[in-house]
Amino acid sequence: MKKENQSPHRFESLSDAHRYFEMPKPKHPLISIMKGRNQFANSEKLSTRHVLSFYKISYKPKLNGQIEYGQGHYDFDEGGLLFAAPGQIIGGNTDDSACSEYSLLVHPDFFLGYPLAKKIRNYGFFSYSIKETLHLSEEEKNIVISIFSFMESELNNRIDDFSHNVIISQMELLLTYADRFYKRQFITRQAVNNDLLQKFESLLDTYFKDELALQNGIPTVSYFADHLNLSASYLSDMLRSLTGQSTQQHIHERLIYEAKEILSTTGLSVGEVAYKLGFEHSQSFSTLFKTKTKQSPLEFRKSFN
């Protein structure tokens, strides 16, 4: 009898992935482009769960379904981009890879010696969930396809001393455009995102009103992301686009607000205030409070009184 929950297959290299999908060997050991389903000798394996050891950027000409945010939908219907970072699980319940027109696979070692090695970690969309796909307009789609095509052509040509620099520059261009297009997507979804902002603020209110900090500790980004059915990275980027602050900054701002209220209206000690807000150690609370207000909790209480 076949097991339903098998461990995902782990790819340690690009060659390992090509071999698993019964494809020709990659022309470069650290980067390859898969184009279309007909390139795979065994396309049924595309939907199996697997863990990457490299970055993956896929363009899908058609997206499955709509984004499940409220009643509104403000995206285009020209396909979209999906991003995955090393260590993420791909496949399983969906066959997203099966309908990708382009899939770019890049091992982190390909970026060594270039600023992109560090910069790529700052792109939050590599940890967005499948439902937070970047939807593209017709014009945006043409830009993305042209970059994929250029890199494909470069990899198919004879590799020389300039190849690495050229492909790195195209990768940077692709990621810059992706960042730009996501900013546009946040704007076109502003009505939906404003609703999410209100829900986030309501959850934040409830967390302290119901004293959940006594049970769960300091509120975390993942707590709110889970309750809003979003990835933590997408929630932070969405909030930053609306308010200029990340989820963590919102949480810290609320912690300081609650702390000021308790310090100014009760006689609780600093340790008791810290405990009430969910801190394990009063020193951590005092450090955060002074960082945000330029005063220690006791200094604030004294100046307020």
C-alpha positions in Angstrom: 0.0 0.0 0.0 1.4 3.4 -1.0 2.1 5.9 1.7 0.1 9.1 1.5 2.6 11.4 3.2 5.9 10.5 1.8 9.0 12.6 2.6 9.7 15.2 -0.1 12.5 14.4 -2.5 15.6 16.6 -1.7 17.6 18.0 -4.6 21.2 18.8 -3.5 22.2 20.1 -6.9 20.8 21.2 -10.3 22.2 18.1 -11.9 20.2 16.1 -9.3 17.0 17.9 -10.3 17.7 17.3 -14.0 18.4 13.7 -13.4 15.3 13.2 -11.3 13.0 14.7 -14.0 14.9 12.7 -16.7 16.1 15.9 -18.5 19.4 16.5 -20.3 22.3 17.6 -18.1 22.4 21.3 -17.3 24.8 23.3 -19.5 26.0 25.1 -16.4 26.4 23.3 -13.0 24.9 26.3 -11.0 22.2 27.7 -13.3 19.7 26.3 -15.7 16.4 27.2 -17.5 13.6 24.7 -17.9 11.3 25.7 -20.7 7.8 24.2 -21.2 6.4 20.9 -20.1 7.5 19.0 -23.2 11.1 19.3 -22.1 10.5 16.8 -19.3 10.7 13.1 -20.2 8.7 12.3 -17.1 6.3 15.2 -16.4 4.3 13.3 -13.8 7.1 13.9 -11.4 6.6 17.6 -11.6 3.8 17.5 -9.0 5.7 15.4 -6.5 6.9 17.2 -3.3 10.5 18.2 -3.3 12.9 20.4 -1.4 15.2 22.8 -3.2 18.8 23.6 -2.5 18.6 26.5 -5.0 16.5 29.5 -6.0 13.6 29.0 -8.4 11.7 31.6 -10.4 8.9 30.3 -12.6 6.7 32.1 -15.1 3.2 30.6 -15.5 1.1 31.7 -18.5 -2.1 30.9 -16.7 -2.7 31.0 -13.0 -5.0 28.5 -11.2 -7.9 30.4 -9.7 -8.2 33.7 -8.0 -6.5 35.2 -5.0 -8.8 34.5 -2.0 -8.7 38.0 -0.5 -12.2 39.3 0.4 -14.7 39.9 -2.5 -12.4 41.9 -4.7 -9.9 40.9 -7.3 -7.7 43.6 -8.8 -5.1 41.5 -10.7 -4.4 40.9 -14.4 -5.0 37.7 -16.2 -1.7 37.4 -18.1 0.0 34.8 -15.9 2.4 35.4 -13.2 5.7 34.8 -11.4 6.4 32.4 -8.5 9.5 32.5 -6.3 11.1 29.9 -4.1 14.2 30.0 -2.0 16.6 27.2 -0.9 15.0 25.0 1.7 11.4 25.4 0.6 9.1 22.5 -0.3 7.7 22.6 -3.8 4.8 20.6 -5.3 2.5 18.3 -3.4 -1.2 19.3 -3.7 -0.7 21.4 -6.8 1.0 20.9 -10.1 2.3 24.4 -10.5 5.5 23.4 -12.0 3.7 21.4 -14.7 2.2 24.5 -16.3 5.3 26.8 -16.1 6.5 28.2 -19.4 9.9 29.1 -17.9 11.6 27.9 -14.7 14.9 29.4 -13.7 17.0 27.4 -11.2 20.0 29.1 -9.6 22.3 27.7 -7.0 23.4 30.3 -4.3 27.0 29.6 -5.2 26.4 31.2 -8.6 26.2 34.6 -6.8 29.4 34.3 -4.8 31.6 37.3 -5.3 28.7 39.5 -6.4 26.7 41.9 -4.3 23.6 39.9 -5.4 24.6 37.1 -3.1 23.6 39.2 -0.1 20.9 41.4 -1.8 18.8 38.4 -3.0 18.1 37.5 0.7 16.3 40.8 1.1 13.6 40.1 -1.5 10.7 39.0 0.7 8.7 37.5 -2.2 11.0 34.5 -2.2 9.1 33.4 0.9 5.6 34.3 -0.3 3.0 31.5 -0.5 1.5 30.2 -3.8 -1.6 32.4 -3.4 0.6 35.5 -3.2 1.8 35.0 -6.8 2.9 38.1 -8.7 0.2 38.7 -11.3 1.5 40.4 -14.5 0.0 42.8 -17.0 0.6 42.2 -20.7 3.4 44.7 -20.7 5.0 43.3 -17.6 4.7 39.7 -19.0 6.6 40.8 -22.2 9.4 42.3 -20.1 9.7 39.1 -18.0 9.6 36.8 -21.0 12.3 38.9 -22.8 14.6 38.5 -19.8 14.1 34.8 -19.6 14.7 34.5 -23.3 17.9 36.5 -23.1 19.2 34.3 -20.3 18.2 31.2 -22.2 20.1 32.4 -25.2 23.1 33.3 -23.2 23.2 29.9 -21.6 22.8 28.1 -24.9 25.7 30.0 -26.5 29.3 29.2 -25.9 30.2 30.2 -22.3 33.0 32.7 -22.1 34.6 35.1 -19.6 31.7 37.5 -19.9 28.8 35.0 -19.5 28.7 35.0 -15.7 28.6 38.8 -15.5 25.9 39.1 -18.2 23.6 36.5 -16.6 24.1 38.1 -13.1 23.1 41.5 -14.6 20.0 39.9 -16.1 19.1 38.3 -12.8 19.4 41.6 -11.0 17.2 43.2 -13.7 14.5 40.5 -13.3 14.5 40.8 -9.5 14.3 44.6 -9.7 11.3 44.4 -12.1 9.7 41.8 -9.8 10.1 44.2 -6.8 8.6 47.0 -8.9 5.7 44.9 -10.1 4.9 43.7 -6.6 4.8 47.4 -5.4 2.2 47.9 -8.2 0.3 44.9 -7.1 0.0 46.3 -3.6 -1.4 49.5 -5.0 -3.9 47.8 -7.3 -5.1 45.7 -4.3 -5.3 48.7 -2.0 -9.0 48.3 -1.1 -8.4 44.6 -0.2 -5.2 45.4 1.7 -6.9 48.2 3.7 -9.4 45.5 4.8 -6.5 43.3 5.9 -5.0 46.2 7.7 -8.2 46.7 9.7 -8.3 43.0 10.5 -4.7 43.0 11.6 -5.3 46.0 13.9 -8.4 44.3 15.3 -6.3 41.1 16.1 -3.7 43.3 17.7 -6.4 45.0 19.9 -7.8 41.6 20.9 -4.4 40.2 21.7 -3.9 42.8 24.5 -7.6 43.2 25.5 -7.9 39.5 26.1 -4.5 39.4 27.8 -3.3 36.7 25.4 0.3 37.8 26.2 0.0 36.1 29.5 -0.6 32.8 27.8 1.4 33.1 24.5 4.1 35.7 25.3 4.9 38.7 23.1 2.8 38.7 19.9 4.7 37.4 16.9 4.6 38.2 13.2 3.7 34.5 12.5 0.8 34.7 14.8 -0.9 37.4 12.8 0.2 36.0 9.5 -1.5 32.7 10.3 -4.7 34.3 11.5 -4.9 36.4 8.3 -4.0 33.4 6.1 -0.9 35.1 4.7 2.8 34.4 4.6 4.8 36.5 7.2 6.8 38.1 4.5 3.8 39.2 2.4 2.0 40.6 5.5 5.1 42.7 6.4 5.5 44.0 2.8 1.8 44.7 2.5 1.7 46.7 5.8 4.9 48.5 4.8 3.3 49.6 1.5 0.3 51.0 3.4 1.8 52.4 6.5 5.5 52.5 6.0 6.0 50.0 8.9 6.6 46.3 8.9 4.5 43.9 11.1 7.3 43.8 13.7 7.4 47.6 13.9 3.6 47.7 14.4 3.9 45.1 17.2 6.7 47.1 18.9 4.7 50.3 18.6 1.7 48.7 20.2 3.8 47.1 23.0 5.2 50.6 23.8 1.7 52.1 23.8 0.4 49.4 26.2 3.5 49.8 28.4 3.1 53.5 28.7 -0.6 53.1 29.7 0.3 50.6 32.4 3.2 52.6 33.7 1.2 55.8 33.9 -2.0 54.3 35.4 -0.8 51.5 37.8 1.8 50.9 40.4 3.0 47.7 38.9 6.8 47.2 39.0 8.8 47.1 35.8 9.0 43.3 36.1 5.3 43.0 36.5 4.6 45.2 33.5 7.0 43.1 31.4 5.3 39.9 32.5 1.9 41.4 31.7 3.0 42.2 28.1 4.4 38.8 27.5 8.2 39.3 28.1 10.1 36.5 29.6 12.7 38.8 31.0 12.2 42.3 32.3 15.6 43.4 30.9 14.4 42.7 27.4 11.3 44.9 28.0 13.4 47.7 29.4 15.8 47.5 26.5 13.0 47.7 23.9 11.3 50.5 25.8 14.4 52.7 26.1 15.3 52.0 22.4 11.9 53.3 21.3 11.4 56.1 23.8 14.9 57.2 24.8 13.8 56.7 28.4 13.8 53.7 30.8 10.4 52.6 32.1 11.1 54.1 35.5 12.3 57.4 33.9 9.1 57.5 31.9 6.9 56.9 34.9 8.8 59.6 36.9 8.5 62.2 34.1 4.9 61.4 33.6 4.0 61.8 37.2 
